[in-house]
Amino acid sequence: MKIEIWSDIMCPFCYIGKRQLESALTEFPNAEFEIEWKSFQLDPTITPQSGKDVFTFLAERKGISVEQSIEMHKGVTERAKSVGLDYHFDQAVISNSLEAHRIIQLAKTKNLGDQMEEIFFKAYFTEGRDLNDGPTLIELAVKAGLDQIQVLEVLKDENLFLDNVQNDISEAQQIGVQGVPFFVFDRKYAVSGAQPVETFVNTIKEVLK
């Protein structure tokens, strides 16, 4: 079964959804799954903002108070904890995810897409790494198993794998994706959002029928 996942590594629910899906897949030990990660940018206009924390950033974007923003993030942190993830929004570095997406597209050509997604998610939400910093991106990509020279080539040429990213985003628009994570199972069924494990299990059962 092929499972396509539209996701942005700056999306906290995408990491949670990844864990929910992984839990569901353990219910099918005899089935074979192919996971393909698809690029999506929640906000392609974001620019790195040194010194601004995510609480203030979100408050300004949504027109709410910083206190409200902090409470919202607390709720997400608790939900992440329920699936074994440790979020530290107070350390998160505001970044544009395009460069990371281009590296993910490189990783996909080496069958390392899932590893790269996991490492970038953890780097952003747990470790407070700057995903707009070239040396950081190279370090994380090598950790996923990519060749350092190839990663450097991608970072030097802003057009490398850009079409791949844009094609994924265009495809999402064509099939009506409103937000991420968005999961498509064998092009038959779709699940939108970080749904409970049971929802994924039931969807997989339907597709297997």
Phi and psi in degrees as a GROMACS rama.xvg file:
@    title "Ramachandran Plot"
@    xaxis  label "Phi"
@    yaxis  label "Psi"
@TYPE xy
-96.9538  130.86  LYS-2
-120.291  116.483  ILE-3
-100.804  135.512  GLU-4
-127.834  113.625  ILE-5
-83.6784  130.004  TRP-6
-156.498  154.141  SER-7
-124.931  131.885  ASP-8
-70.531  -7.14259  ILE-9
-91.7221  2.77174  MET-10
-98.0696  113.224  CYS-11
-63.5811  -30.4249  PRO-12
-75.5857  -21.6345  PHE-13
-67.9268  -39.6781  CYS-14
-68.4624  -41.0822  TYR-15
-63.1177  -44.0086  ILE-16
-61.5474  -35.5585  GLY-17
-60.1006  -44.5034  LYS-18
-66.8074  -39.9767  ARG-19
-62.1741  -45.1444  GLN-20
-63.4853  -44.7635  LEU-21
-59.2478  -39.3032  GLU-22
-63.4019  -40.7436  SER-23
-64.3318  -39.2731  ALA-24
-63.8813  -26.922  LEU-25
-67.5239  -16.0537  THR-26
-76.5926  -7.59924  GLU-27
-127.473  67.1246  PHE-28
-63.4698  -21.3248  PRO-29
-99.1651  -0.0200377  ASN-30
-96.2564  152.553  ALA-31
-108.128  131.871  GLU-32
-122.254  137.561  PHE-33
-113.677  119.224  GLU-34
-101.471  126.597  ILE-35
-122.426  120.074  GLU-36
-86.1042  134.037  TRP-37
-114.217  140.658  LYS-38
-74.9355  144.09  SER-39
-155.642  137.142  PHE-40
-115.774  117.245  GLN-41
-62.3616  -36.2822  LEU-42
-147.755  94.3129  ASP-43
-69.6626  -8.44852  PRO-44
-90.4329  -5.65735  THR-45
-60.2409  134.459  ILE-46
-115.184  146.542  THR-47
-55.5605  134.269  PRO-48
-127.548  90.0098  GLN-49
-60.5901  130.316  SER-50
88.5187  -8.70136  GLY-51
-101.017  127.9  LYS-52
-83.5635  161.877  ASP-53
-66.4673  -27.4368  VAL-54
-63.657  -47.4484  PHE-55
-67.3765  -41.3339  THR-56
-58.6634  -49.4825  PHE-57
-68.1008  -37.4991  LEU-58
-59.6674  -43.7346  ALA-59
-66.9241  -39.1555  GLU-60
-70.5543  -35.6278  ARG-61
-98.2128  -5.37477  LYS-62
69.7513  36.8811  GLY-63
-120.672  173.344  ILE-64
-78.5113  158.899  SER-65
-61.6362  -36.4687  VAL-66
-61.9691  -42.053  GLU-67
-64.0317  -40.0742  GLN-68
-62.2227  -43.3093  SER-69
-60.6876  -43.0207  ILE-70
-63.3768  -41.2836  GLU-71
-60.5606  -43.9476  MET-72
-67.4369  -33.2464  HIS-73
-61.3574  -41.8319  LYS-74
-62.0796  -41.8823  GLY-75
-66.6672  -39.7824  VAL-76
-61.3564  -40.9044  THR-77
-65.6437  -40.4674  GLU-78
-65.2797  -40.4796  ARG-79
-61.337  -41.4759  ALA-80
-60.6182  -33.1181  LYS-81
-66.2459  -18.8788  SER-82
-111.859  16.4154  VAL-83
87.4857  16.6837  GLY-84
-106.037  146.156  LEU-85
-116.132  96.7721  ASP-86
-90.7102  139.179  TYR-87
-128.691  78.1201  HIS-88
-63.3614  -25.9585  PHE-89
-66.6121  -17.183  ASP-90
-105.194  -8.16504  GLN-91
-63.2308  140.489  ALA-92
-106.346  119.098  VAL-93
-62.4462  124.082  ILE-94
-142.242  161.349  SER-95
-95.2952  130.521  ASN-96
-84.4963  2.19552  SER-97
-58.8832  -46.3978  LEU-98
-61.8957  -41.5903  GLU-99
-63.6428  -39.2726  ALA-100
-63.8627  -38.08  HIS-101
-65.053  -36.5782  ARG-102
-69.5669  -37.2279  ILE-103
-61.2147  -39.6251  ILE-104
-63.5751  -38.3612  GLN-105
-62.0293  -45.2236  LEU-106
-59.4793  -36.9486  ALA-107
-61.02  -33.4388  LYS-108
-69.884  -14.5421  THR-109
-110.793  12.8338  LYS-110
58.2304  35.7448  ASN-111
-120.204  17.8807  LEU-112
-59.7838  -44.9931  GLY-113
-65.5887  -41.3591  ASP-114
-62.7677  -41.2131  GLN-115
-67.9081  -41.2517  MET-116
-58.7974  -47.6886  GLU-117
-59.0976  -44.99  GLU-118
-67.3564  -40.9637  ILE-119
-67.6369  -42.1571  PHE-120
-57.0698  -50.6509  PHE-121
-63.6445  -40.2011  LYS-122
-60.8571  -40.964  ALA-123
-78.2771  -50.5059  TYR-124
-86.1106  -26.8411  PHE-125
-107.977  -40.0576  THR-126
-99.2892  -9.13849  GLU-127
65.9914  33.5308  GLY-128
-82.444  152.49  ARG-129
-90.9189  106.203  ASP-130
-85.8279  14.1779  LEU-131
-109.892  5.4928  ASN-132
-95.5733  120.072  ASP-133
-53.4173  -54.9401  GLY-134
-58.6888  -34.7568  PRO-135
-65.873  -44.8051  THR-136
-61.3614  -41.8034  LEU-137
-63.768  -46.1035  ILE-138
-58.0114  -45.5765  GLU-139
-69.475  -36.8984  LEU-140
-66.6105  -41.6164  ALA-141
-63.8483  -37.2747  VAL-142
-61.1424  -31.8895  LYS-143
-78.9444  -11.9905  ALA-144
111.628  6.37769  GLY-145
-83.4675  157.384  LEU-146
-79.8238  129.346  ASP-147
-58.6772  -40.9154  GLN-148
-63.407  -41.9955  ILE-149
-66.1779  -38.8268  GLN-150
-64.4936  -42.3872  VAL-151
-61.3982  -39.1046  LEU-152
-62.5235  -40.7294  GLU-153
-63.8654  -43.6972  VAL-154
-68.5049  -30.6083  LEU-155
-76.195  -32.7049  LYS-156
-110.139  102.833  ASP-157
-66.3616  -9.29942  GLU-158
-92.3373  -15.1638  ASN-159
-65.6557  125.022  LEU-160
65.631  6.96699  PHE-161
-65.9702  -40.5757  LEU-162
-60.2642  -38.6517  ASP-163
-61.0762  -44.2525  ASN-164
-63.4723  -48.5565  VAL-165
-65.4396  -35.6499  GLN-166
-64.7568  -39.8561  ASN-167
-61.9325  -43.5543  ASP-168
-66.9376  -40.5211  ILE-169
-63.5325  -41.4016  SER-170
-63.2968  -39.3722  GLU-171
-60.2042  -42.8433  ALA-172
-64.2148  -38.8182  GLN-173
-65.8135  -34.5508  GLN-174
-95.7542  6.00176  ILE-175
85.3151  25.7231  GLY-176
-69.5938  121.668  VAL-177
-97.075  -25.2348  GLN-178
-163.518  170.616  GLY-179
-123.78  156.271  VAL-180
-75.1197  152.258  PRO-181
-135.896  120.217  PHE-182
-110.159  130.823  PHE-183
-121.071  125.534  VAL-184
-106.078  111.432  PHE-185
50.936  29.7779  ASP-186
56.3043  22.0554  ARG-187
-110.222  -45.9435  LYS-188
-126.476  150.395  TYR-189
-128.155  146.324  ALA-190
-126.877  125.171  VAL-191
-105.22  128.951  SER-192
92.368  171.345  GLY-193
-82.9064  77.7859  ALA-194
-77.2548  162.934  GLN-195
-59.2028  155.399  PRO-196
-53.5943  -40.0682  VAL-197
-58.2857  -36.6705  GLU-198
-63.6356  -43.0934  THR-199
-65.3204  -42.7031  PHE-200
-58.5586  -47.9949  VAL-201
-64.42  -38.2345  ASN-202
-65.4202  -43.8555  THR-203
-62.3132  -40.2674  ILE-204
-61.2086  -41.3841  LYS-205
-63.2382  -43.4883  GLU-206
-65.8465  -40.5142  VAL-207
-64.4783  -28.894  LEU-208
